[in-house]
Amino acid sequence: MNILLITSDQQRWDCLGRQNQEIRTPNLDRLADRGILFERAYTVNPVCTPTRCSILTSEYPSRHGCFHVGTSLPEDYRPTVADRFSDAGYATSLIGKAHFQACKDPASFESAPKVHDLDHFDNWFGPYFGFEHAELVIGHTSEPHASGMHYGAWMRNEGVDTKCYFDIHDYDHFGPWSLSEEHHGSYWVADRSIAAIDRAKENDKPFFLWSSFQDPHNPYVTPEPWASMYDPSTLSEPIGNPELDSLPDFYRSLACGDYYGDDPQLQRKAWGDVKIRPELSPSDVRSLRAVYYGMVSLMDHHIGRILDRLEVDGTIDETLIVFTSDHGDYLGDHGLWGKGLPAYESAQRVPFIVAHPDVAIQGQKSQALQSLVDLGSTFLDIAGLDSLERSQAVLQTQAWMDPTAEVRDHCLAEFRPAQGPYKQRTFIESQFKLVLYDTREYGELYDLQTDPGQARNLYYNKEYTNIRLELERKYSNTDSEKDLVRERNAVA
């Protein structure tokens, strides 16, 4: 069957109409009505590049080596999931944001100045990391970086003076954007995705298509009427601050506006990305969240155009469709913004919808754990193709057709906020979340059933000592980076 992966960028798990009555996503709701909405899905890393490379390779960041946005997957890293589909005769296309390489390294294909060579992107369409056809963009909304690659070349051909619209360097900016919707990135991704579907049909090939939207990543700006779609006064307040005394030191430092406090390693090379915005008033917070919701709804509208195309000729009945995001956004929860080091659900948990043509019962919700590392290998399994030799995925084939099936007993989210031994690993089970830190004595433990907002760290609570020790024993040997070191030593 055809396989369509639709991803957003930095979308919270609860920003779906089926999960949150405050937001309107009629087309994602429509997709959920065709399949299963998974309510317990997690990223493998709460920043872009590591997670996207994990989707592409079916490996955790500690194995494929991309641990943050400043890292790049080598261009010869093979085979990828896309390679497998291309070799099997699929029409493979990547439309939108890749971010497999560093976006601030001049040597990177996905960084300036290369992204602004629009003449090149007028004539080059892949291959790229196994995808036969690629039409790319990097960056977000109004930042100058986002006006390059294929999207920038298309806007130039449309007569758009990008300097008038892509001139906001401030990632914290929010509000209306003067760019017309007809030239918005979500419009372009949907258009080019539809063209990829048409191209595969014309060539009588099944397709493997990754439609990768850039929203709702900051800067938080979007065209009207979407920017004013939601009344800020009607929106809920963010989750409040936790009990700081029970948390690792850096949480208290963040709450004081001091970022990483006295930890010299984090001060030296902080890759946290988490932001503190004490200057925002409560009304500003709600206004920003309202624009964020508008960004999601605009994207949803254009996802609906892709679904419309699939429905026109019945292609949707022979297409597996998955929607998810690379990570979430704190969006003011616990006084934080963006993503990164703190191990909260707001950043680690992602929306996840699967519409399988052979689903047992449509329109169901499932509590089965889902990890983004499972995507590629499960796609291959459903297509009847061999998995990647280095895959660390758990095959979700059964769970994607049966909402009562559960194939994972835990999810792992890795994070490496510094170029050093400091590493964070989060293990999520159906009830408990355990957070461990290499080279640090502190840790975190939460009962997600009784404390879904993670207000109380139970790591030092005597009543939970046995549970903590049991979980630590269970997960003490699951560091995939150590597995990789042993593998390399064996080869050598």
C-alpha positions as a printed Julia matrix, in Angstrom:
492×3 Matrix{Float64}:
   0.0    0.0     0.0
   0.97   3.65   -0.22
   2.5    5.23    2.88
   2.06   8.88    3.84
   3.85  10.32    6.85
   2.69  13.81    7.82
   4.72  15.62   10.47
   4.43  18.99   12.13
   7.23  20.76   13.99
   7.07  21.39   17.74
   3.38  20.54   18.17
   2.12  19.63   21.62
   0.37  16.3    22.07
  -2.78  18.03   23.29
  -3.14  20.38   20.32
  -5.68  18.23   18.52
  -9.42  18.81   18.53
  -9.98  15.26   19.76
  -7.78  15.98   22.78
  -8.55  19.62   23.49
 -11.89  21.35   22.98
 -10.19  24.76   22.84
  -8.51  24.07   19.48
 -10.09  23.3    16.1
  -8.39  20.7    13.88
 -11.26  19.31   11.79
  -9.02  17.55    9.28
  -6.8   15.83   11.82
  -9.99  14.87   13.64
 -11.26  13.49   10.33
  -8.04  11.47   10.01
  -8.51  10.13   13.55
 -12.04   9.09   12.58
 -10.5    6.81    9.93
  -8.08   5.14   12.3
  -6.67   5.28   15.82
  -5.64   8.23   17.96
  -2.77   7.18   20.21
  -2.73   9.23   23.39
   0.65   8.01   24.73
   3.2    8.75   22.01
   6.71  10.04   22.73
   9.61  11.57   20.9
  13.08  10.03   21.1
  14.66  13.43   21.72
  12.97  16.78   22.43
  14.71  18.7    19.63
  14.42  18.52   15.84
  17.47  16.94   14.19
  17.94  13.89   16.45
  14.3   12.89   16.19
  14.04  13.36   12.44
  17.18  11.29   11.94
  15.67   8.58   14.16
  12.56   8.47   11.96
  14.83   8.11    8.94
  17.11   5.42   10.42
  15.02   3.57   13.07
  17.88   4.24   15.51
  18.1    6.27   18.69
  20.21   9.45   18.61
  22.93   7.83   20.69
  23.4    5.32   17.88
  23.06   7.43   14.72
  25.11  10.19   16.35
  22.95  13.29   15.88
  22.27  14.49   19.41
  21.25  18.09   18.74
  20.53  20.67   16.05
  24.24  21.42   15.73
  24.98  17.91   14.47
  24.55  16.33   11.03
  23.78  12.86    9.75
  26.58  11.99    7.3
  25.39  12.1     3.7
  26.6    8.52    3.18
  24.7    7.14    6.2
  23.03   4.16    4.55
  20.7    2.52    4.2
  17.81   4.65    5.38
  14.12   3.79    5.47
  13.72   5.79    2.25
  16.47   3.73    0.59
  14.52   0.55    1.29
  11.36   1.95   -0.31
  13.22   3.37   -3.3
  14.96   0.04   -3.91
  11.56  -1.7    -3.76
  10.18   0.45   -6.57
   8.23   3.01   -4.56
   8.02   6.63   -5.64
   9.77   8.22   -2.66
   9.42  11.93   -1.91
  10.37  14.23    0.94
   8.47  17.51    0.91
   9.19  20.29    3.4
  11.53  20.3     6.37
  14.23  17.63    6.49
  16.68  18.95    9.11
  18.9   15.89    8.89
  21.88  18.24    8.92
  23.01  21.21   10.97
  21.23  24.47   10.16
  23.99  26.78   11.42
  27.07  25.15    9.94
  28.2   26.83    6.69
  29.43  23.46    5.44
  25.97  21.91    5.79
  23.64  21.53    2.83
  20.81  22.74    5.08
  22.52  25.94    6.24
  23.33  29.39    4.91
  24.78  30.32    2.53
  23.86  27.15    0.61
  20.14  27.35    1.36
  19.97  30.73   -0.38
  21.4   29.5    -3.67
  17.94  29.56   -5.25
  19.26  28.88   -8.76
  20.53  25.53   -7.47
  17.17  24.62   -5.96
  15.41  25.58   -9.17
  17.19  22.66  -10.82
  18.0   20.1    -8.11
  15.33  17.74   -6.74
  17.3   14.95   -5.13
  18.1   12.27   -4.37
  18.43  13.05   -0.66
  19.1   10.46    2.06
  17.35   7.76    0.04
  14.42   9.84   -1.19
  14.39   9.94   -4.98
  12.62  13.3    -5.01
  13.12  16.13   -2.52
  11.67  19.63   -2.23
  13.04  21.19    0.91
  12.87  24.09    3.33
  14.66  24.76    6.59
  13.91  27.26    9.34
  10.61  28.5    10.67
   7.96  31.07    9.74
   9.42  34.57    9.46
  13.13  34.01   10.13
  15.41  34.77    7.12
  16.67  31.18    7.07
  13.16  29.98    6.17
  13.07  31.77    2.81
  15.57  29.48    1.1
  15.87  26.09   -0.6
  12.99  24.92   -2.82
  10.41  26.96   -0.92
  12.44  30.13   -1.47
  12.94  29.33   -5.16
   9.19  28.84   -5.53
   8.43  32.16   -3.83
  10.92  33.94   -6.09
   9.16  32.45   -9.11
   5.86  33.65   -7.63
   7.23  37.2    -7.45
   7.39  37.35   -3.63
   9.97  39.76   -2.21
  11.02  37.56    0.71
  12.96  40.37    2.39
   9.61  41.99    3.2
   8.33  38.97    5.12
  11.29  36.91    6.32
  13.01  39.52    8.45
  12.25  38.54   12.05
  15.24  37.09   13.84
  13.57  37.03   17.26
  12.44  33.49   18.06
  10.22  34.86   20.83
   8.17  37.05   18.48
   4.43  36.33   18.22
   1.44  37.81   16.43
  -0.02  38.29   12.93
   2.21  37.85    9.86
   1.74  39.96    6.73
   2.67  37.1     4.36
  -0.37  35.93    2.38
  -1.69  32.45    3.08
  -1.2   31.55   -0.59
   2.56  31.91   -0.05
   2.71  30.35    3.41
   4.9   27.3     3.96
   1.93  25.09    4.86
   0.23  25.97    1.58
   3.44  25.12   -0.31
   4.03  21.78    1.5
   0.46  20.69    0.76
   0.69  21.73   -2.89
   3.96  19.91   -3.47
   2.74  16.84   -1.57
  -0.31  16.66   -3.83
   2.0   16.95   -6.84
   4.09  14.04   -5.5
   0.96  11.89   -5.15
  -0.08  12.79   -8.7
   3.38  11.97  -10.02
   3.36   8.53   -8.41
  -0.1    7.8    -9.81
   0.98   8.86  -13.31
   3.95   6.49  -13.1
   1.77   3.69  -11.72
   3.89   3.35   -8.59
   3.02   3.08   -4.91
   4.38   6.04   -2.97
   6.28   6.63    0.24
   5.77  10.31    0.95
   6.96  12.35    3.91
   5.03  15.63    4.07
   6.93  17.69    6.61
   5.26  20.91    7.79
   7.24  23.62    9.62
   4.52  24.91   11.95
   3.76  25.53   14.79
   7.43  26.19   15.63
   8.41  29.67   16.81
   8.64  32.53   15.84
   4.92  32.29   16.61
   3.49  34.2    13.65
   0.8   33.31   11.12
  -1.35  35.14    8.54
  -4.83  36.42    9.23
  -7.51  35.3     9.81
  -5.69  32.48   11.56
  -3.71  34.78   13.87
  -7.0   36.08   15.32
  -8.95  32.84   15.13
  -8.86  32.26   18.91
  -9.9   34.6    21.67
  -7.02  34.6    24.2
  -9.39  35.28   27.1
 -11.11  31.92   26.55
  -7.97  29.79   26.71
  -6.8   27.79   29.71
  -3.81  28.82   31.77
  -0.53  26.88   31.4
   0.37  24.2    33.93
   1.74  25.81   37.08
   5.17  25.47   38.64
   6.13  22.15   40.29
   7.5   21.54   43.78
  11.01  22.81   43.04
  12.65  21.53   46.23
  12.4   17.94   45.0
  13.85  18.62   41.53
  17.44  18.67   40.18
  19.34  21.92   40.6
  18.87  23.12   37.04
  15.08  23.25   37.47
  15.47  25.71   40.33
  17.95  27.74   38.32
  15.49  27.93   35.44
  12.71  29.07   37.76
  14.98  31.9    38.95
  15.81  32.94   35.39
  19.39  31.73   35.78
  19.22  28.89   33.23
  21.79  26.33   34.37
  23.0   27.86   37.59
  26.32  26.67   38.95
  26.77  23.69   36.63
  29.92  24.61   34.68
  29.37  21.98   32.0
  25.94  23.27   31.11
  27.14  26.87   31.24
  30.0   26.08   28.9
  27.93  24.48   26.14
  24.23  24.62   26.9
  22.22  22.9    24.18
  19.03  23.1    26.2
  16.9   25.3    23.93
  14.44  25.78   26.77
  13.5   29.44   27.19
  12.39  31.55   30.13
  10.2   34.56   29.41
   9.5   36.38   32.69
   8.59  39.56   30.79
   5.33  38.05   29.53
   2.2   39.08   31.39
  -0.62  36.53   31.85
  -2.5   38.17   28.97
   0.61  37.94   26.76
   0.89  34.25   27.57
  -2.69  33.62   26.49
  -2.2   35.75   23.35
   0.87  33.76   22.35
  -0.94  30.48   22.94
  -3.83  31.78   20.79
  -1.48  32.46   17.86
   0.11  29.02   18.33
  -3.35  27.46   18.09
  -3.96  29.5    14.92
  -0.74  28.13   13.42
  -1.95  24.59   14.08
  -5.37  25.29   12.57
  -3.84  26.81    9.42
  -1.65  23.73    8.99
  -4.66  21.49    9.62
  -6.54  23.27    6.81
  -3.81  22.41    4.31
  -3.46  18.85    5.59
  -7.14  18.64    4.68
  -6.26  19.48    1.08
  -3.93  16.45    0.96
  -6.66  14.23    2.37
  -9.1   15.65   -0.19
  -6.73  14.65   -2.99
  -6.47  11.11   -1.67
 -10.25  10.83   -1.43
 -10.97  12.03   -4.98
 -10.0    8.76   -6.66
 -10.12   6.4    -3.67
  -6.35   6.41   -3.13
  -6.97   7.01    0.57
  -8.41   3.48    0.86
  -5.06   1.99   -0.1
  -2.85   4.4     1.85
  -1.47   4.1     5.37
  -1.43   7.6     6.86
   0.44   8.59   10.02
   0.42  12.05   11.57
   2.78  13.08   14.35
   5.3   15.75   15.4
   9.01  15.68   16.18
   8.54  17.03   19.74
   6.28  19.28   21.76
   6.45  22.81   23.18
   6.25  23.86   26.84
   4.17  26.87   25.73
   4.3   28.43   29.18
   3.82  25.24   31.18
   5.92  25.42   34.37
   7.04  28.89   33.25
   8.99  27.44   30.3
   8.91  27.86   26.52
  10.19  25.86   23.55
  11.7   22.48   24.22
  14.81  20.89   25.67
  16.29  19.71   28.94
  13.39  19.53   31.49
  11.67  16.15   31.25
   8.07  17.32   31.06
   5.28  15.73   29.02
   4.74  19.07   27.24
   7.98  18.59   25.28
   8.43  14.8    25.27
   4.92  13.74   24.32
   3.63  14.16   20.76
   0.34  13.87   18.84
   0.0   10.56   17.02
  -2.71   9.39   14.62
  -2.61   6.26   12.46
  -5.17   5.62    9.72
  -4.54   2.07    8.5
  -6.84   0.83    5.71
  -7.26  -2.46    7.6
  -7.92  -1.01   11.06
 -10.3   -3.22   13.03
 -12.51  -0.41   14.37
 -12.25   3.15   13.12
 -12.31   6.22   15.34
 -10.9    4.63   18.51
  -8.39   5.96   21.02
  -5.54   3.85   22.35
  -3.25   4.02   25.37
  -0.62   1.81   23.71
   2.82   3.38   23.96
   4.22   4.7    20.7
   7.78   5.87   20.0
   8.91   7.81   16.94
  11.84   5.41   16.53
   9.29   2.76   15.52
   7.89   4.62   12.51
  10.27   3.67    9.71
  10.61  -0.02   10.52
   6.86  -0.4    10.99
   6.31   1.21    7.59
   8.69  -1.33    6.07
   7.01  -4.22    7.86
   3.55  -3.19    6.64
   4.93  -2.93    3.1
   6.42  -6.43    3.38
   9.99  -5.14    3.18
  13.0   -6.1     5.27
  13.78  -3.93    8.26
  17.06  -2.06    8.54
  19.84  -4.19   10.03
  20.65  -1.63   12.73
  17.02  -0.93   13.61
  16.2   -0.39   17.29
  12.47  -0.16   16.6
   9.61  -2.17   18.0
   7.2   -3.12   15.21
   3.81  -1.48   15.82
   1.99  -3.23   12.96
  -0.51  -4.99   15.18
  -1.18  -1.95   17.39
  -1.82   0.26   14.35
  -4.7   -2.03   13.31
  -6.08  -2.97   16.73
  -6.6   -0.26   19.38
  -6.5   -2.89   22.15
  -3.05  -4.2    21.18
   0.07  -3.07   23.05
   3.56  -4.03   21.87
   5.79  -1.64   23.87
   6.34  -1.78   27.62
   8.23   1.54   27.71
   9.47   4.45   25.63
  12.93   6.0    25.79
  13.68   9.68   25.24
  17.34  10.65   25.12
  18.78  14.13   25.49
  22.33  15.36   25.46
  22.36  19.05   26.41
  26.15  19.44   26.36
  29.14  18.24   24.37
  30.35  16.1    27.19
  29.36  13.2    29.44
  26.19  14.92   30.7
  23.26  12.94   29.27
  19.61  12.6    30.21
  17.57   9.45   29.61
  13.82   9.31   30.26
  12.02   5.99   30.54
   8.23   6.16   30.28
   5.98   3.26   31.24
   2.2    3.19   31.43
   2.3    4.59   34.99
   5.79   5.82   35.87
   8.38   8.11   34.3
  12.0    7.68   35.4
  14.65  10.26   34.45
  18.33   9.37   34.83
  21.4   11.57   34.33
  24.88  10.37   33.42
  27.63  11.87   35.64
  25.02  13.35   38.03
  23.59  11.96   41.25
  20.14  13.46   40.91
  17.16  11.9    39.14
  13.41  12.15   38.69
  10.46   9.84   39.19
   6.81  10.64   38.5
   3.55   8.76   38.82
   1.84   9.9    35.63
  -1.48   8.39   36.64
  -1.87  10.44   39.81
   0.31  13.39   38.76
   0.08  13.9    34.97
   1.39  17.47   35.29
   4.57  16.22   37.01
   4.24  18.53   39.99
   5.96  16.13   42.44
   9.29  14.43   41.91
   9.18  11.14   43.83
  12.81  10.17   43.25
  13.76  10.82   46.88
  10.41   9.88   48.38
  10.93   6.95   50.77
   7.53   5.49   49.93
   8.68   5.02   46.33
  12.21   3.76   47.01
  11.45   0.18   45.98
   9.74   1.31   42.78
  12.67   3.58   41.92
  15.24   0.85   42.56
  13.25  -1.65   40.52
  13.0    0.72   37.57
  16.68   1.64   37.8
  17.67  -2.04   37.75
  15.35  -2.62   34.81
  16.79   0.16   32.68
  20.43   0.28   33.8
  21.62  -1.67   30.73
  19.52  -0.06   28.01
  21.96   2.67   26.97
  22.05   2.24   23.19
  25.23   4.31   23.01
  27.06   1.69   25.05
  25.63  -0.98   22.74
  27.06   0.91   19.79
  30.5    1.16   21.4
  30.54  -2.6    21.97
  29.45  -3.17   18.39
  32.22  -0.97   17.0
  34.81  -2.65   19.21
  33.67  -6.06   17.99
  34.05  -4.96   14.37
  37.48  -3.51   15.05
